[in-house]
Amino acid sequence: MSGTATMGNDPSIALVVLDTLRADSFNEHFDWLPGVQFANAWSTSHWTAPAHASLFTGLYASEAGVTIKSQDFDRHTTRLPELLRDRGYRTRAFSCNVNVSERLGWHHGFDEFDGGWRLRGLGENVFDWDAFIADHQSAGPERYLRAVWRCVDGDCDTTQSLKQGALMKLRDMGLKGRHRDDGAAELLEYVRDRSWNREREFLFANLMEAHRPYDPPDEYRTDPDEDPPHFDGVKATLEEPPYDPARIATAYDDAVRYLSDIYRDIYAELAAEFDYIVTLADHGEALGEYGAWEHGSGLYPPVMTVPLVVSAPGPRADHRTPDANGERATRDALVNHLDVYATLLDLAGVETDRRRGESVRPLLSSDPPALEPRSSALAEFHGISRRRRLSLEEDGYEVAPVDTERHALATADCYYFEDLTENRTIGDCDPAALESELDRRVADLERREGLSEADLSGLESQLEELGYL
């Protein structure tokens, strides 16, 4: 239950999403991060927009109206930053993810919404490169020349459009130009350059370094002469990846190693300014497990398990967590993104009944009380976007297996999920009982339709999972 902060002053809070970071990769490379780690943490969905919708609303994505069919975060749902701002917080965001952008409504409730270099290419009059590329995948290299002509001849900001296209092309060729990474270095400078309040300050950030194309700076690449593996994860799941699986796994690991190092610097800056820092992933990544690749095809365990650490380095943190001595403690409680939302509001002293999660604030103590464990955690898969569906059909793929709604259920000891062609149970549990519980949880959802694909009009390109080449 959400409560009121016990300190006289409300603490400052930072929420940092390390996009696409697997839980096992986090355990391997982020052992330096102090705090309380929740080792049994799960996402509510398999990709960015619905997972963030849960973080921002305390509801499942289908209840918030944010799915692959309707990614726009409309204004009919009260969000976390709005509640914090009403409490008196100054709310700021820095997103490196085009799916969490002002164009798609994610800025509501933030006093300041900034972002990395990709977001700066999403202006109203900037040529929609992602949409053009998706619509002309079979055109070969000449599609780039066609796009350049559209930038010059069309009704758009020609200079900014050409600049954005050149940056995307250079990065696709492995020539990063003036961008060292996907935005983490920019966030580091952003944190260093801003003036922060110790009281009632909220920062949300999303970092993309673990996301495909797994392209860290050259000094982190195992083989700097080898291009990053560019492939379509859904097609690879339906067939097979066009690269050696070991090469893909190595490229991902290289990217995570860089993310760990750059985030260590970011965390140090945040720890000097914020009382609480919540570090987590929106979802993980499949690297061949169950024949799956990336995160666009289903609710596979490596996609759905996520890292979650709550650190309390600041003086207004009213629970002196083990990280006060630079250490990390572990909690085994079953949690998901809904609980993160409830915890953030609890830390800020905000009361609200419109949520499904429970605050884990009591578990942040060095001597946590025994709490009644959550019985299960639900996850949703809503199919694929219209653009992705058309692309697969054009290339001759059978779309039905991946373009259907599916669900999964995590318990303290087991995981049950609906795969492409069969249901799977991980752990020694009764599948029939898990299926019955899953059906009950799905029936309990208070679904709300968001904007239709037709309503999104010019934002259709944003329906791709991230729009990367």
TATA-V897787 format. One record per helix or strand. SS is the DSSP state (a for helix, b for strand). FROM is the first residue (numbers start at 0). LEN is the number of residues. Records with the same first field share a line. If there is no record, write none. Layout:
# TATA-V897787
SS=FROM-LEN ; FROM-LEN
This chain:
# TATA-V897787
b=10-1 ; 12-6 ; 21-1 ; 34-8 ; 44-1 ; 66-1 ; 69-1 ; 89-6 ; 111-4 ; 198-1 ; 200-7 ; 275-5 ; 285-2 ; 292-2 ; 304-2 ; 307-4 ; 327-9 ; 376-5 ; 405-5 ; 414-4 ; 422-4
a=22-7 ; 47-10 ; 60-4 ; 79-8 ; 101-3 ; 118-3 ; 128-7 ; 136-3 ; 141-12 ; 157-15 ; 183-10 ; 217-3 ; 232-6 ; 244-27 ; 288-3 ; 300-4 ; 321-4 ; 336-12 ; 360-4 ; 385-9 ; 430-13 ; 452-11
